[in-house]
Amino acid sequence: MSSATLFRTEADIDRQRMERSGPIAVDTSLGTVQLRITGDLQGVETVWEAFQAVAPCTGTQTFGWAQAWARHVLGPNGHEPVIAVGSRPDGQVLFLWPFELSQRAGMKVLGWLGQGHANYNMGLFAPGTEAVLTAIDISRLLGAVARRTGAAAAILEAQPFELDGIANPFAKLPHQLTPSRGYAVKLGEFATLYEERFSKRSRRILNNKEKKLAEAGPLSYGWAATRDEVDTFFAQKARQFGAAGIKDIFDVHARAFYRDVALLESDNPGRLRLGYIKLDDHVLACRRGLAAATPGALLVRHQIKEACADGLALYDFGAGAGAHKEQWSDLVMLLFDSFITFKPQGLAVTLPLATVSRVKRAIKSDPRLWSWAQMLRTRLFGRT
């Protein structure tokens, strides 16, 4: 017996067991689906990259993004990738669901791969598949994944009801609205869009701000292309989180992941684009945590202007409210969470989390309550 066999982890054993078991035949409205469940990302790389080119998805559902997440975050946190690929008997891929398996309250729980760091979470579906799959089909397929992995529950967060005009079949399952919403703006001719969103006085204030900054030195806009530029984003987020009394989600593993995806090749669909505004060689702001008449507000205006010039149809701000999002956005997208139990003991995980989520949504939906909650959080936990 080799030393490698002696020191296999429980996760290694589970992953090999999934692979040895082979595909599962599941009867659905699409006919018999051959469901392959694997923890081997490299083994599905070719299928995934080909499928993401035709299936509606965001950058956080691409192979490059998933590979970086698995490399830097899953292992250190004790999580495992669980990729479910459904195909017809002839091999035609129908869907690909990127999950990860974690431990909560001593139980195995499924979630979308990296869902805590993604604005939108969703499986990949071949065009036309989403219209045929029923709630019963999705339940059967998810149940098969749960049985193979031993999951007691699934916590599937921040799912869009549709993406690129394609309905999300998971919305057919029982669900509840998330505490936060997604924000976006339809693009067109920039000058017209800018005048519609901002008053003459607001535009003048922002223009004066830009002129004053330019008087202090060369002002430039760009996208992070070096480790130092990416690390500036972490430093600014740490200050913003600290001032607001929010826990910094960018630990050492998350930072390694973000550096990786921010420095992917420019044509990689999983690349994270971090914008910046610089005065000389000093970064004034990265693309988040913005307020009126700040360098961040100038950065957002520049990025939207650039997106209009590039002929893009939509500029997506992602999930979560913000003054700059409300100023620009004309699209507000509702998102939903699914709290699913596969075993009775899974209720010990799903019920508390579903309740907390509903309370958060009630608070965020009431401007007075949300303002009070933010003020209280800052007073109790905020730091300079």
WOCORDA-V753261 format. One record per residue. SS is DSSP state (h for helix, s for strand, l for the rest). OMEGA is omega as a letter, one per 40 degrees, with the letter a starting at -180 (999 if undefined). BURIAL is # if it has 9 or more other C-alpha atoms within 8 Angstrom, else .. Layout:
ss=SS omega=OMEGA burial=BURIAL
ss=SS omega=OMEGA burial=BURIAL
This chain:
ss=l omega=a burial=.
ss=l omega=i burial=.
ss=h omega=i burial=.
ss=h omega=i burial=.
ss=h omega=a burial=.
ss=h omega=a burial=.
ss=l omega=i burial=.
ss=l omega=i burial=.
ss=l omega=i burial=.
ss=h omega=i burial=.
ss=h omega=i burial=.
ss=h omega=a burial=.
ss=h omega=i burial=#
ss=h omega=a burial=#
ss=h omega=i burial=#
ss=h omega=i burial=.
ss=h omega=i burial=.
ss=h omega=a burial=#
ss=h omega=a burial=#
ss=h omega=a burial=.
ss=h omega=i burial=.
ss=l omega=a burial=.
ss=l omega=i burial=.
ss=s omega=i burial=#
ss=s omega=a burial=.
ss=s omega=i burial=#
ss=s omega=a burial=#
ss=s omega=i burial=#
ss=l omega=i burial=.
ss=l omega=a burial=#
ss=s omega=i burial=.
ss=s omega=i burial=#
ss=s omega=i burial=#
ss=s omega=a burial=#
ss=s omega=i burial=#
ss=s omega=a burial=#
ss=s omega=a burial=#
ss=s omega=i burial=#
ss=l omega=a burial=#
ss=l omega=a burial=#
ss=l omega=a burial=#
ss=h omega=a burial=.
ss=h omega=i burial=.
ss=h omega=a burial=.
ss=h omega=a burial=#
ss=h omega=i burial=.
ss=h omega=a burial=.
ss=h omega=a burial=#
ss=h omega=i burial=#
ss=h omega=a burial=.
ss=h omega=a burial=#
ss=h omega=i burial=#
ss=l omega=a burial=.
ss=l omega=a burial=.
ss=l omega=i burial=#
ss=l omega=i burial=#
ss=l omega=i burial=#
ss=l omega=i burial=.
ss=h omega=a burial=#
ss=h omega=i burial=#
ss=h omega=a burial=#
ss=l omega=a burial=#
ss=h omega=a burial=#
ss=h omega=i burial=#
ss=h omega=a burial=#
ss=h omega=a burial=#
ss=h omega=i burial=#
ss=h omega=i burial=#
ss=h omega=i burial=#
ss=h omega=a burial=#
ss=h omega=a burial=#
ss=h omega=a burial=#
ss=h omega=a burial=#
ss=h omega=a burial=#
ss=l omega=a burial=#
ss=l omega=i burial=.
ss=l omega=i burial=.
ss=l omega=i burial=.
ss=l omega=a burial=#
ss=s omega=i burial=#
ss=s omega=i burial=#
ss=s omega=a burial=#
ss=s omega=i burial=#
ss=s omega=a burial=#
ss=s omega=i burial=#
ss=s omega=a burial=#
ss=s omega=i burial=#
ss=l omega=i burial=#
ss=l omega=i burial=.
ss=l omega=i burial=.
ss=l omega=i burial=.
ss=l omega=a burial=.
ss=s omega=a burial=#
ss=s omega=i burial=#
ss=s omega=i burial=#
ss=s omega=a burial=#
ss=s omega=i burial=#
ss=s omega=i burial=#
ss=s omega=i burial=#
ss=s omega=a burial=#
ss=s omega=i burial=#
ss=s omega=i burial=#
ss=s omega=i burial=#
ss=s omega=i burial=.
ss=l omega=i burial=.
ss=l omega=a burial=.
ss=s omega=i burial=#
ss=s omega=a burial=#
ss=s omega=i burial=#
ss=s omega=i burial=#
ss=s omega=i burial=#
ss=s omega=a burial=#
ss=l omega=i burial=#
ss=l omega=a burial=#
ss=h omega=i burial=#
ss=h omega=a burial=.
ss=h omega=i burial=.
ss=l omega=i burial=.
ss=l omega=a burial=#
ss=l omega=a burial=#
ss=l omega=a burial=#
ss=l omega=i burial=#
ss=l omega=i burial=#
ss=s omega=a burial=#
ss=s omega=i burial=#
ss=l omega=a burial=#
ss=l omega=a burial=.
ss=l omega=a burial=.
ss=h omega=a burial=#
ss=h omega=a burial=#
ss=h omega=a burial=.
ss=h omega=a burial=.
ss=l omega=i burial=#
ss=l omega=i burial=#
ss=h omega=i burial=#
ss=h omega=i burial=.
ss=h omega=a burial=#
ss=h omega=i burial=#
ss=h omega=i burial=#
ss=h omega=a burial=#
ss=h omega=i burial=#
ss=h omega=i burial=.
ss=h omega=i burial=#
ss=h omega=i burial=#
ss=h omega=a burial=#
ss=h omega=a burial=#
ss=h omega=a burial=.
ss=h omega=a burial=.
ss=h omega=a burial=.
ss=l omega=a burial=.
ss=l omega=i burial=#
ss=l omega=a burial=#
ss=s omega=i burial=#
ss=s omega=i burial=#
ss=s omega=a burial=#
ss=s omega=a burial=#
ss=s omega=i burial=#
ss=s omega=i burial=#
ss=s omega=i burial=#
ss=s omega=i burial=#
ss=l omega=i burial=#
ss=s omega=i burial=.
ss=s omega=a burial=#
ss=l omega=i burial=.
ss=l omega=a burial=.
ss=s omega=a burial=.
ss=s omega=i burial=#
ss=l omega=a burial=#
ss=h omega=a burial=#
ss=h omega=i burial=.
ss=h omega=i burial=#
ss=h omega=i burial=.
ss=l omega=i burial=#
ss=l omega=a burial=.
ss=l omega=i burial=#
ss=s omega=a burial=.
ss=s omega=i burial=#
ss=l omega=i burial=#
ss=l omega=a burial=#
ss=l omega=i burial=#
ss=l omega=i burial=#
ss=s omega=a burial=#
ss=s omega=i burial=#
ss=s omega=i burial=#
ss=s omega=i burial=#
ss=s omega=a burial=#
ss=l omega=i burial=#
ss=l omega=i burial=#
ss=l omega=a burial=.
ss=h omega=a burial=#
ss=h omega=i burial=.
ss=h omega=i burial=.
ss=h omega=a burial=#
ss=h omega=a burial=.
ss=h omega=i burial=#
ss=h omega=a burial=.
ss=h omega=a burial=.
ss=l omega=i burial=#
ss=l omega=i burial=.
ss=h omega=i burial=.
ss=h omega=i burial=.
ss=h omega=i burial=.
ss=h omega=a burial=#
ss=h omega=i burial=.
ss=h omega=a burial=#
ss=h omega=i burial=#
ss=h omega=i burial=.
ss=h omega=i burial=.
ss=h omega=a burial=#
ss=h omega=i burial=#
ss=h omega=a burial=.
ss=h omega=i burial=.
ss=h omega=a burial=#
ss=h omega=i burial=#
ss=h omega=a burial=.
ss=h omega=a burial=.
ss=l omega=i burial=.
ss=l omega=a burial=.
ss=s omega=a burial=#
ss=s omega=i burial=.
ss=s omega=i burial=#
ss=s omega=a burial=.
ss=s omega=a burial=.
ss=l omega=a burial=#
ss=l omega=i burial=.
ss=l omega=i burial=.
ss=h omega=a burial=#
ss=h omega=i burial=.
ss=h omega=i burial=#
ss=h omega=a burial=#
ss=h omega=i burial=#
ss=h omega=i burial=#
ss=h omega=a burial=#
ss=h omega=a burial=#
ss=h omega=i burial=.
ss=h omega=i burial=#
ss=h omega=i burial=#
ss=h omega=i burial=#
ss=h omega=a burial=#
ss=h omega=i burial=#
ss=h omega=a burial=#
ss=h omega=a burial=#
ss=h omega=a burial=#
ss=h omega=a burial=#
ss=l omega=a burial=#
ss=l omega=i burial=#
ss=l omega=i burial=.
ss=l omega=a burial=#
ss=l omega=a burial=.
ss=l omega=i burial=.
ss=l omega=a burial=.
ss=h omega=a burial=.
ss=h omega=i burial=#
ss=h omega=i burial=#
ss=h omega=i burial=#
ss=h omega=i burial=#
ss=h omega=a burial=#
ss=h omega=i burial=#
ss=h omega=a burial=#
ss=h omega=a burial=#
ss=h omega=i burial=#
ss=h omega=a burial=#
ss=l omega=i burial=#
ss=l omega=i burial=#
ss=l omega=a burial=.
ss=l omega=a burial=.
ss=l omega=i burial=.
ss=l omega=a burial=.
ss=l omega=i burial=.
ss=l omega=a burial=#
ss=l omega=i burial=#
ss=l omega=a burial=#
ss=l omega=i burial=.
ss=l omega=a burial=#
ss=s omega=i burial=#
ss=s omega=i burial=#
ss=s omega=a burial=#
ss=s omega=i burial=#
ss=s omega=a burial=#
ss=l omega=i burial=.
ss=l omega=a burial=.
ss=s omega=i burial=.
ss=s omega=i burial=#
ss=s omega=a burial=#
ss=s omega=i burial=#
ss=s omega=a burial=#
ss=l omega=a burial=#
ss=l omega=i burial=.
ss=l omega=a burial=.
ss=l omega=i burial=#
ss=l omega=a burial=#
ss=l omega=i burial=.
ss=l omega=i burial=#
ss=l omega=i burial=#
ss=h omega=i burial=#
ss=h omega=i burial=#
ss=h omega=i burial=#
ss=h omega=a burial=#
ss=h omega=i burial=#
ss=h omega=i burial=#
ss=h omega=i burial=.
ss=h omega=a burial=#
ss=h omega=i burial=#
ss=h omega=i burial=#
ss=h omega=i burial=#
ss=h omega=i burial=.
ss=h omega=i burial=#
ss=h omega=a burial=#
ss=h omega=i burial=.
ss=l omega=i burial=.
ss=l omega=i burial=.
ss=l omega=a burial=#
ss=l omega=a burial=.
ss=s omega=i burial=.
ss=s omega=a burial=#
ss=s omega=i burial=.
ss=s omega=a burial=.
ss=s omega=a burial=#
ss=s omega=i burial=#
ss=l omega=a burial=.
ss=l omega=i burial=#
ss=l omega=a burial=.
ss=h omega=a burial=#
ss=h omega=i burial=#
ss=h omega=a burial=#
ss=h omega=i burial=#
ss=h omega=a burial=.
ss=h omega=a burial=#
ss=l omega=i burial=#
ss=l omega=i burial=.
ss=s omega=i burial=.
ss=s omega=a burial=#
ss=s omega=i burial=.
ss=l omega=i burial=#
ss=s omega=a burial=#
ss=s omega=i burial=#
ss=s omega=i burial=#
ss=s omega=i burial=#
ss=s omega=a burial=#
ss=s omega=i burial=.
ss=s omega=i burial=#
ss=l omega=i burial=#
ss=l omega=a burial=.
ss=h omega=a burial=.
ss=h omega=i burial=.
ss=h omega=i burial=#
ss=h omega=i burial=#
ss=h omega=i burial=.
ss=h omega=a burial=#
ss=h omega=a burial=#
ss=h omega=i burial=#
ss=h omega=a burial=.
ss=h omega=i burial=.
ss=h omega=i burial=#
ss=h omega=i burial=.
ss=h omega=i burial=.
ss=h omega=i burial=#
ss=h omega=i burial=#
ss=h omega=i burial=.
ss=h omega=a burial=#
ss=h omega=i burial=#
ss=h omega=i burial=#
ss=h omega=a burial=#
ss=h omega=a burial=#
ss=h omega=i burial=.
ss=l omega=a burial=.
ss=h omega=a burial=.
ss=h omega=i burial=.
ss=h omega=a burial=#
ss=h omega=i burial=#
ss=h omega=i burial=.
ss=h omega=a burial=.
ss=h omega=i burial=#
ss=h omega=i burial=#
ss=h omega=i burial=.
ss=h omega=i burial=.
ss=h omega=a burial=#
ss=h omega=a burial=#
ss=h omega=a burial=.
ss=h omega=a burial=.
ss=h omega=a burial=#
ss=l omega=i burial=#
ss=l omega=a burial=.
ss=l omega=999 burial=.
